[in-house]
Amino acid sequence: MKFQSSHQQNPSQNVMSGNIPRMLSGKRILIVDDNDINRKLIQWLVEEQGGEFDSVENGEQAVDACTQVN
């Protein structure tokens, strides 16, 4: 027995039509990188996927950020 979806769509059609799932929607991400350009790029990617973020420059700041989370 074959199973068929009543709605078949090529994943590349999702991208072309702008129907990209926002995989990080409702998530908060801690971005840790000592390179400002890398942080900005990752921030942009997280925002594009619907996520929120905190961004720090090093591990010490990351630990501090984690201990201050409500």
N, CA, C and O atoms as a MOPAC input file, in Angstrom:
PM7 MOZYME 1SCF
protein

 N      0.84400 1    -1.17600 1     0.00000 1
 C      0.00000 1     0.00000 1     0.00000 1
 C      0.89200 1     1.24200 1     0.00000 1
 O      1.81000 1     1.35300 1     0.81300 1
 N      0.62100 1     2.16100 1    -0.90200 1
 C      1.36900 1     3.40400 1    -0.99000 1
 C      0.62600 1     4.50200 1    -0.25400 1
 O     -0.59600 1     4.62200 1    -0.34200 1
 N      1.38400 1     5.29100 1     0.46400 1
 C      0.80500 1     6.45500 1     1.12600 1
 C      1.16200 1     7.68900 1     0.31800 1
 O      2.31000 1     7.87400 1    -0.08600 1
 N      0.18700 1     8.51200 1     0.09500 1
 C      0.42300 1     9.74000 1    -0.64100 1
 C     -0.12200 1    10.91800 1     0.14800 1
 O     -1.19100 1    10.85800 1     0.75700 1
 N      0.63200 1    11.95400 1     0.11200 1
 C      0.18600 1    13.18800 1     0.74400 1
 C     -0.73900 1    13.92000 1    -0.21200 1
 O     -0.50600 1    13.94600 1    -1.42100 1
 N     -1.77700 1    14.50700 1     0.33100 1
 C     -2.66300 1    15.29100 1    -0.51600 1
 C     -2.01600 1    16.61900 1    -0.89000 1
 O     -2.46600 1    17.30500 1    -1.80900 1
 N     -0.95700 1    16.97300 1    -0.17100 1
 C     -0.25300 1    18.22700 1    -0.44300 1
 C      1.23100 1    17.92600 1    -0.56500 1
 O      1.93500 1    17.81400 1     0.43800 1
 N      1.69300 1    17.79900 1    -1.77700 1
 C      3.11000 1    17.54100 1    -1.99100 1
 C      3.75900 1    18.80600 1    -2.49300 1
 O      3.30700 1    19.41300 1    -3.46400 1
 N      4.83400 1    19.20000 1    -1.81500 1
 C      5.52000 1    20.40800 1    -2.21900 1
 C      7.00900 1    20.18800 1    -2.07800 1
 O      7.46800 1    19.63800 1    -1.07600 1
 N      7.74100 1    20.59800 1    -3.03700 1
 C      9.18600 1    20.51200 1    -3.03300 1
 C      9.72600 1    21.52600 1    -2.02400 1
 O      9.31300 1    22.68600 1    -2.05500 1
 N     10.65100 1    21.12100 1    -1.11500 1
 C     11.19200 1    22.07200 1    -0.13900 1
 C     11.77900 1    23.31800 1    -0.77800 1
 O     11.72000 1    24.39500 1    -0.18500 1
 N     12.34400 1    23.20000 1    -1.97000 1
 C     12.90200 1    24.38300 1    -2.62500 1
 C     11.79900 1    25.36700 1    -3.00400 1
 O     12.05800 1    26.56400 1    -3.12400 1
 N     10.58100 1    24.88500 1    -3.19400 1
 C      9.46400 1    25.78600 1    -3.47800 1
 C      9.13100 1    26.62400 1    -2.24500 1
 O      8.71800 1    27.77700 1    -2.37000 1
 N      9.30900 1    26.05200 1    -1.06100 1
 C      9.08700 1    26.81800 1     0.16500 1
 C     10.01200 1    28.01700 1     0.22000 1
 O      9.58900 1    29.12600 1     0.54500 1
 N     11.28300 1    27.79000 1    -0.10100 1
 C     12.26000 1    28.86300 1    -0.06100 1
 C     11.93000 1    29.90700 1    -1.11400 1
 O     11.98000 1    31.10500 1    -0.83800 1
 N     11.59600 1    29.46600 1    -2.31000 1
 C     11.30200 1    30.38800 1    -3.39500 1
 C     10.05800 1    31.22800 1    -3.10200 1
 O      9.99400 1    32.39300 1    -3.49700 1
 N      9.08500 1    30.65900 1    -2.42300 1
 C      7.85300 1    31.38700 1    -2.14700 1
 C      7.92800 1    32.18800 1    -0.85100 1
 O      6.99500 1    32.92400 1    -0.53100 1
 N      9.01700 1    32.05900 1    -0.10200 1
 C      9.15800 1    32.78700 1     1.15100 1
 C      8.54200 1    32.06500 1     2.33700 1
 O      8.48400 1    32.63000 1     3.42900 1
 N      8.08000 1    30.83500 1     2.15500 1
 C      7.47300 1    30.06400 1     3.24700 1
 C      8.53600 1    29.27400 1     4.00300 1
 O      8.49200 1    28.04500 1     4.04000 1
 N      9.47000 1    29.96700 1     4.59400 1
 C     10.53600 1    29.30500 1     5.33000 1
 C     10.09300 1    29.15800 1     6.77700 1
 O      9.74900 1    30.15100 1     7.41700 1
 N     10.09400 1    27.93700 1     7.30400 1
 C      9.69300 1    27.75700 1     8.70000 1
 C     10.63900 1    28.51900 1     9.62600 1
 O     11.85500 1    28.49200 1     9.43900 1
 N     10.09200 1    29.17800 1    10.59200 1
 C     10.89500 1    29.94300 1    11.54300 1
 C     11.25100 1    29.00500 1    12.69000 1
 O     10.53900 1    28.92100 1    13.69100 1
 N     12.35400 1    28.31100 1    12.52400 1
 C     12.73500 1    27.21200 1    13.40300 1
 C     13.09000 1    27.65900 1    14.81300 1
 O     13.06500 1    26.83900 1    15.73100 1
 N     13.41600 1    28.91900 1    15.01600 1
 C     13.81300 1    29.37400 1    16.34400 1
 C     12.73900 1    30.22000 1    17.01900 1
 O     12.98800 1    30.83900 1    18.05400 1
 N     11.57000 1    30.24500 1    16.44300 1
 C     10.47700 1    31.02500 1    17.01100 1
 C     10.20100 1    30.57500 1    18.44800 1
 O     10.01100 1    29.38800 1    18.71400 1
 N     10.18300 1    31.53600 1    19.36300 1
 C      9.93300 1    31.23100 1    20.77300 1
 C     11.16700 1    30.79100 1    21.53600 1
 O     11.06800 1    30.46200 1    22.71900 1
 N     12.31600 1    30.77500 1    20.89900 1
 C     13.56800 1    30.34800 1    21.54900 1
 C     14.43900 1    31.56500 1    21.83100 1
 O     14.40500 1    32.55200 1    21.09700 1
 N     15.21500 1    31.48300 1    22.89700 1
 C     16.19300 1    32.52300 1    23.22500 1
 C     17.56900 1    31.86900 1    23.19000 1
 O     17.79000 1    30.84000 1    23.82900 1
 N     18.49200 1    32.46800 1    22.44300 1
 C     19.80800 1    31.90100 1    22.17400 1
 C     20.87800 1    32.79100 1    22.80500 1
 O     20.79800 1    34.01700 1    22.72900 1
 N     21.86900 1    32.17100 1    23.42300 1
 C     23.03400 1    32.90200 1    23.91600 1
 C     24.14200 1    32.76100 1    22.88200 1
 O     24.62800 1    31.66000 1    22.62200 1
 N     24.53200 1    33.88300 1    22.29900 1
 C     25.58200 1    33.90200 1    21.28300 1
 C     26.87900 1    34.32200 1    21.95400 1
 O     26.94600 1    35.38100 1    22.57800 1
 N     27.91200 1    33.49100 1    21.82700 1
 C     29.20500 1    33.77600 1    22.44000 1
 C     30.27500 1    33.68700 1    21.36300 1
 O     30.51400 1    32.62100 1    20.79600 1
 N     30.91500 1    34.81600 1    21.08700 1
 C     32.00500 1    34.83100 1    20.11500 1
 C     32.82000 1    36.09100 1    20.33400 1
 O     32.26300 1    37.16200 1    20.57200 1
 N     34.12400 1    35.96800 1    20.25500 1
 C     34.97500 1    37.13700 1    20.48100 1
 C     35.11200 1    37.99600 1    19.21900 1
 O     35.70300 1    39.07500 1    19.26700 1
 N     34.57600 1    37.52900 1    18.10400 1
 C     34.65200 1    38.27200 1    16.85800 1
 C     33.32300 1    38.98500 1    16.60800 1
 O     32.28100 1    38.34500 1    16.46500 1
 N     33.37300 1    40.30600 1    16.55700 1
 C     32.16100 1    41.11100 1    16.40700 1
 C     31.39100 1    40.77900 1    15.12800 1
 O     30.16100 1    40.73300 1    15.14300 1
 N     32.09100 1    40.55300 1    14.04100 1
 C     31.42800 1    40.23200 1    12.77100 1
 C     30.69100 1    38.89700 1    12.87300 1
 O     29.56500 1    38.76700 1    12.39200 1
 N     31.32500 1    37.91200 1    13.50000 1
 C     30.65600 1    36.61100 1    13.68200 1
 C     29.39400 1    36.76500 1    14.52000 1
 O     28.35100 1    36.19900 1    14.19100 1
 N     29.49000 1    37.53800 1    15.61200 1
 C     28.31500 1    37.74700 1    16.46800 1
 C     27.18500 1    38.39800 1    15.67700 1
 O     26.03300 1    37.97400 1    15.77500 1
 N     27.50400 1    39.41700 1    14.90100 1
 C     26.46300 1    40.10800 1    14.12400 1
 C     25.83200 1    39.18100 1    13.09300 1
 O     24.61900 1    39.21900 1    12.88500 1
 N     26.63800 1    38.35700 1    12.45400 1
 C     26.10600 1    37.40600 1    11.48100 1
 C     25.16400 1    36.40500 1    12.15700 1
 O     24.07200 1    36.13500 1    11.65800 1
 N     25.59500 1    35.86600 1    13.28600 1
 C     24.76100 1    34.89100 1    14.00700 1
 C     23.49500 1    35.56400 1    14.53000 1
 O     22.41900 1    34.96700 1    14.50000 1
 N     23.61400 1    36.79400 1    15.00600 1
 C     22.43400 1    37.53100 1    15.46700 1
 C     21.42100 1    37.66300 1    14.33400 1
 O     20.22500 1    37.44800 1    14.53000 1
 N     21.91300 1    38.01700 1    13.14900 1
 C     21.03500 1    38.16500 1    12.00000 1
 C     20.35300 1    36.83600 1    11.67000 1
 O     19.15100 1    36.80200 1    11.40600 1
 N     21.12200 1    35.73900 1    11.68500 1
 C     20.55000 1    34.42200 1    11.38300 1
 C     19.48400 1    34.03800 1    12.39600 1
 O     18.43000 1    33.51900 1    12.02600 1
 N     19.75300 1    34.28900 1    13.66900 1
 C     18.78800 1    33.96700 1    14.71700 1
 C     17.51100 1    34.78600 1    14.52600 1
 O     16.40700 1    34.24800 1    14.61700 1
 N     17.65900 1    36.07500 1    14.26200 1
 C     16.48600 1    36.92400 1    14.04100 1
 C     15.68500 1    36.46100 1    12.82600 1
 O     14.45500 1    36.43900 1    12.86600 1
 N     16.37300 1    36.09300 1    11.75400 1
 C     15.69600 1    35.63200 1    10.54600 1
 C     14.87300 1    34.37500 1    10.80300 1
 O     13.87300 1    34.13700 1    10.12600 1
 N     15.28400 1    33.58100 1    11.76900 1
 C     14.56900 1    32.35100 1    12.09600 1
 C     13.57700 1    32.55400 1    13.23700 1
 O     13.02100 1    31.58700 1    13.75700 1
 N     13.35400 1    33.81100 1    13.62900 1
 C     12.32500 1    34.11700 1    14.61300 1
 C     12.77900 1    34.02100 1    16.05000 1
 O     11.95100 1    34.10300 1    16.95800 1
 N     14.06500 1    33.85000 1    16.28700 1
 C     14.56300 1    33.71100 1    17.65300 1
 C     14.95200 1    35.03900 1    18.28700 1
 O     15.08800 1    36.06100 1    17.61500 1
 N     15.12300 1    34.98800 1    19.57800 1
 C     15.64800 1    36.11200 1    20.34900 1
 C     17.03200 1    35.71600 1    20.81500 1
 O     17.36500 1    34.53100 1    20.83500 1
 N     17.84500 1    36.69200 1    21.19100 1
 C     19.20700 1    36.35400 1    21.58300 1
 C     19.77700 1    37.32500 1    22.59600 1
 O     19.34300 1    38.47100 1    22.71400 1
 N     20.75600 1    36.83200 1    23.31600 1
 C     21.68100 1    37.64000 1    24.09300 1
 C     23.03500 1    37.38400 1    23.47300 1
 O     23.30400 1    36.28100 1    22.99700 1
 N     23.89100 1    38.39000 1    23.47300 1
 C     25.17300 1    38.25600 1    22.81000 1
 C     26.28900 1    38.75000 1    23.72600 1
 O     26.21500 1    39.84800 1    24.27800 1
 N     27.32000 1    37.92800 1    23.87900 1
 C     28.47400 1    38.29900 1    24.70400 1
 C     29.76500 1    37.95400 1    23.96900 1
 O     29.76300 1    37.22000 1    22.98100 1
 N     30.87100 1    38.50600 1    24.48000 1
 C     32.15700 1    38.38500 1    23.79300 1
 C     33.03300 1    37.22300 1    24.24100 1
 O     33.93600 1    36.82500 1    23.50700 1
 N     32.79100 1    36.66800 1    25.43100 1
 C     33.70800 1    35.62800 1    25.90800 1
 C     33.01500 1    34.68700 1    26.88600 1
 O     31.86500 1    34.89500 1    27.27500 1
 N     33.74000 1    33.65900 1    27.26500 1
 C     33.18900 1    32.63300 1    28.14900 1
 C     32.81500 1    33.15200 1    29.52700 1
 O     31.80200 1    32.74400 1    30.09600 1
 N     33.63100 1    34.05200 1    30.06300 1
 C     33.31900 1    34.61200 1    31.38900 1
 C     31.98200 1    35.35900 1    31.34500 1
 O     31.15400 1    35.20900 1    32.24400 1
 N     31.77800 1    36.15200 1    30.31000 1
 C     30.51500 1    36.85800 1    30.16600 1
 C     29.35700 1    35.89200 1    29.94100 1
 O     28.23500 1    36.14500 1    30.38000 1
 N     29.63200 1    34.79800 1    29.26300 1
 C     28.59300 1    33.78600 1    29.01500 1
 C     28.14200 1    33.14100 1    30.32200 1
 O     26.94800 1    32.94700 1    30.55100 1
 N     29.11300 1    32.81300 1    31.17900 1
 C     28.75500 1    32.23300 1    32.47700 1
 C     27.95000 1    33.23300 1    33.28900 1
 O     26.95500 1    32.87000 1    33.91600 1
 N     28.37700 1    34.49500 1    33.28000 1
 C     27.63600 1    35.52400 1    33.99700 1
 C     26.20200 1    35.64400 1    33.46300 1
 O     25.24700 1    35.74400 1    34.23300 1
 N     26.07300 1    35.63100 1    32.14600 1
 C     24.75600 1    35.74200 1    31.52700 1
 C     23.84600 1    34.57300 1    31.91300 1
 O     22.64800 1    34.74900 1    32.13600 1
 N     24.43400 1    33.38300 1    31.98700 1
 C     23.65800 1    32.18600 1    32.34200 1
 C     23.21800 1    32.21400 1    33.79700 1
 O     22.13500 1    31.73500 1    34.13100 1
 N     24.04100 1    32.76500 1    34.65000 1
 C     23.67300 1    32.80000 1    36.06900 1
 C     22.66400 1    33.90200 1    36.37000 1
 O     22.03900 1    33.88500 1    37.43000 1
 N     22.49000 1    34.86800 1    35.45200 1
 C     21.55100 1    35.95900 1    35.65800 1
 C     20.18500 1    35.68800 1    35.01800 1
 O     19.27500 1    36.50900 1    35.13300 1
 N     20.04000 1    34.55400 1    34.35300 1
 C     18.77300 1    34.23100 1    33.69200 1
 C     17.70500 1    34.02400 1    34.74400 1
 O     17.93700 1    33.38300 1    35.76900 1
 N     16.51600 1    34.58100 1    34.47400 1
 C     15.40800 1    34.45500 1    35.44100 1
 C     14.86800 1    33.06100 1    35.43700 1
 O     13.93500 1    32.75800 1    36.18100 1

